Amino acid sequence: MSAATLVLTDSATMLRRNLLHFKRYPAMAFSMIVMPSILLVVFRFVFGGALEKSSGGNYVDYVVPGMLLLVPAYLTAGVAVSVATDTSKGIVNRFRTMAIAPSSMLTGHVIGAMIQAVLGVGFMMAVGFAIGWRPSGDVVDWLAVFGLVIFFSLALSWLAVGMGLVAPNPESASNLPFPILMLPFFGSGLVATDTMPLGLRQFAEYQPFTPLTETVRGLLMGTPIGNSGIIALAWCAGIAIVGYAWSTSVFRKQSN
């Protein structure tokens, strides 16, 4: 068996292990997948009337594309906790003594998070349709949105893996992704950035969730994208590279 085949086989085994854990802990599935959709319903029916003016039209059509990005953001906490749990329980040390690819455990967590992100985004889209969301994108636009969300989930998952590796315990790991969880609320996902005070508006315009939101909204709702697509891809690539380099570096150091 070649080295590449061994890595793929081991990663598939670790992915299956990760998905079994996800199945056995429905509370985590609820918090990572269902909770963002609950927030969507809250913003649609509780705050939607007050925020209608900032959207320039139907608020549900404005807010759903931005809320879709809550799913990969929320998944970072689950990935960090899962990795920290493996590390604190010593299962990682046991894996290191076995004839498996060292990186397969990390890859299994990342791919598992990407699958969960697709499920979460699909669930939120279904909820969006149920509460009146009516996108206008074609098949290519939808594929582009899913591709962008998966790429973003990949990037954030590698960053979350690093957080889980450096956290001393699962409790600490659950707190480290908090800034990422808050970023969607300080972007253009819920309200237009031009309604914000100057300092906050500048922060919102230059953080990753705003170009991602504008790209998803433009693809699904037909609004102008401008250079947001390129900026969004650059953010995803940058976060993925930093997260992967950090995670693998920490993992190698801990194995020595």
Beta strands, then each sheet from edge to edge (+ up, - down):
end
